[in-house]
């Protein structure tokens, strides 16, 4: 019980820091605490994922999404300043890789929630690429406005991280498309196919549209 309470306390503390007016990066101590917290949570989720066919607390896709969603929000709220900006990108790459690898390991039980999370991940990466602050209520990035007397700068995502992100999204999208085809075969589409199924396919076709467009992978600009 104490371990659970300690984790919740860390999460609330980091979120409280992120919700204030941002004029500086996280301290080294805060970054270590955040990294340890995310590591602990991800390792536990991975253990439960591996046991998903047996006595796991994450036996369904909806339960997996429910476990991962708070981590996504927490990481996105890290300030895009100094070393904290690099940490945000690094942790988000890890979460992205895990999500795209694990989702196809389940049978879909809540497409709506899944698409909601993947859309938020897409908008989250757009915020990271633009060095924006994440608004957890509006669920998109907003420009960081610093006082004129503040000597801090936002830190753009590195070229190495951009390359890793591009590779993750390309390979991950291919896996999700194959998974979707297995779950909702395209060949079965008829005049009687529910509109919801068709809509799901159309939405999956646009996965990570904002992120890929921002990186120049798609024609046109993202405004």
ABEGO torsion letter per residue (X at the ends): XAAAAAAAAAAAAAAAAAABBBABBBBAAAAAAAAAAAAAAAAAAAAAAAAAABBBABABAAAAAAAAAAAAAAAAABBABEAAAAAAAAAAAAAAAAAAAAAAABBBABAAAAAAAAAAAAAAAAAAAAGBBBBAAAGBBBBBBBBAABBBBBBBBBAAAAAAAAAAAAAAAAAAAAAAAAABBAAABBAABBAAAAAAAAAAAABGAAAAAAAGABBEBBX
